[in-house]
Amino acid sequence: MTENASLDLKSILRPYTGVYTVASHGYVLEWSPHHPSADRRGFVAQHRLIVERSLGRVLTTAEQIHHKDENTKNNDISNLSILTRAEHRALHQKMTHERKYGPLTAKRVEIALQQGGMKAAARALGCHTET
């Protein structure tokens, strides 16, 4: 890395200044006007900045940050994980499914099969008969 690139990275990943806002979608935005992902007012999603500071590099657009406890204001590094778009989408689909139907365990499948056969069990468990 060149000296200019190093200086640029330092200005992008500088420590928290205390200037922030909460967007209408519930995410905390931090003022970081030199960041490549900054909006027109100079704000960037704080959870992304926290992970970037921890890694010492800027995240790619393909990398997404997941809040493990689903609280978009909890930006503690232990609550954040890096996922691809596909991984993040699959995780949220699984979480939505489990909220609606509960976790898919061998015992639940066995009980559902005993109560009504393959099609009824699939319907009750929220999955396809081939699952």
C-alpha positions in Angstrom: 0.0 0.0 0.0 1.4 3.4 -0.9 1.7 6.2 1.6 -1.1 8.2 -0.1 -3.4 5.1 0.1 -2.5 4.6 3.7 -3.3 8.3 4.5 -6.6 8.0 2.6 -7.5 4.8 4.5 -6.7 6.6 7.8 -9.0 9.5 6.9 -11.8 7.1 5.9 -11.5 4.9 8.9 -10.8 7.6 11.5 -12.2 7.2 15.0 -15.7 8.1 15.8 -16.3 11.8 16.0 -19.7 11.8 17.9 -21.7 13.2 14.9 -24.5 10.9 14.0 -28.2 10.7 13.1 -30.8 7.9 13.1 -32.3 7.3 9.6 -36.0 6.7 9.1 -35.3 2.9 8.6 -33.8 2.7 12.1 -30.1 2.5 11.3 -27.6 4.8 13.0 -25.7 6.9 10.4 -22.3 8.3 11.4 -20.7 11.4 9.8 -17.7 10.3 7.7 -17.6 12.6 4.7 -14.4 11.1 3.2 -15.8 7.6 3.1 -16.5 6.2 -0.4 -20.0 5.1 0.6 -20.9 8.5 2.2 -24.3 9.9 1.2 -24.6 13.5 -0.1 -24.6 14.8 3.5 -21.5 12.8 4.5 -23.2 10.0 6.5 -22.4 6.3 6.4 -24.1 3.4 8.1 -22.4 3.2 11.5 -22.4 -0.7 11.6 -20.4 -0.8 8.4 -17.8 1.7 9.8 -17.4 -0.2 13.0 -16.7 -3.5 11.1 -14.3 -1.6 8.7 -12.4 -0.1 11.7 -12.1 -3.6 13.2 -10.8 -5.1 9.9 -8.7 -2.1 9.0 -10.2 -1.9 5.5 -13.2 -0.6 3.6 -15.9 -3.2 3.0 -16.8 -4.1 -0.6 -20.3 -3.5 -1.9 -20.8 -7.3 -1.9 -20.3 -7.5 1.8 -23.3 -6.9 4.1 -23.4 -6.6 7.8 -25.9 -8.6 9.8 -27.1 -7.6 13.3 -27.3 -10.9 15.2 -29.9 -9.6 17.7 -31.9 -7.9 14.9 -31.6 -4.5 16.7 -30.3 -2.1 14.1 -29.2 0.3 16.8 -27.0 -2.2 18.6 -23.7 -1.7 16.7 -21.4 -3.5 19.2 -18.8 -5.4 17.2 -19.9 -8.7 18.9 -23.4 -8.2 17.5 -22.2 -7.7 13.9 -21.2 -10.3 11.3 -20.1 -10.0 7.6 -22.2 -12.0 5.1 -22.6 -12.0 1.3 -25.9 -10.8 -0.1 -27.0 -14.4 -0.7 -26.0 -15.5 2.8 -27.8 -12.6 4.4 -31.0 -13.1 2.4 -31.0 -16.9 3.2 -30.4 -16.2 6.9 -33.3 -13.7 7.1 -35.6 -16.2 5.1 -34.7 -18.9 7.6 -35.3 -16.6 10.6 -38.7 -15.5 9.1 -39.6 -19.2 8.6 -38.6 -20.2 12.1 -40.6 -17.3 13.6 -43.7 -18.5 11.7 -43.3 -22.3 12.0 -40.6 -22.9 14.7 -37.3 -24.7 14.2 -37.4 -27.7 11.9 -36.3 -30.6 14.1 -36.4 -34.3 13.5 -38.9 -34.7 16.4 -41.3 -32.1 14.9 -41.2 -33.8 11.5 -41.9 -37.2 13.1 -44.9 -35.9 15.0 -46.3 -34.1 11.9 -45.9 -37.2 9.8 -47.8 -39.3 12.4 -50.6 -36.8 12.5 -51.5 -36.5 8.8 -49.1 -37.9 6.2 -46.6 -36.3 4.0 -48.6 -33.4 2.5 -50.2 -32.4 5.8 -46.8 -32.5 7.5 -45.2 -30.4 4.9 -48.0 -27.8 5.2 -47.8 -27.8 9.0 -44.0 -27.4 8.9 -44.0 -24.8 6.2 -41.9 -26.7 3.7 -42.1 -28.8 0.5 -42.8 -32.5 0.7 -39.3 -33.2 -0.7 -37.7 -31.4 2.2 
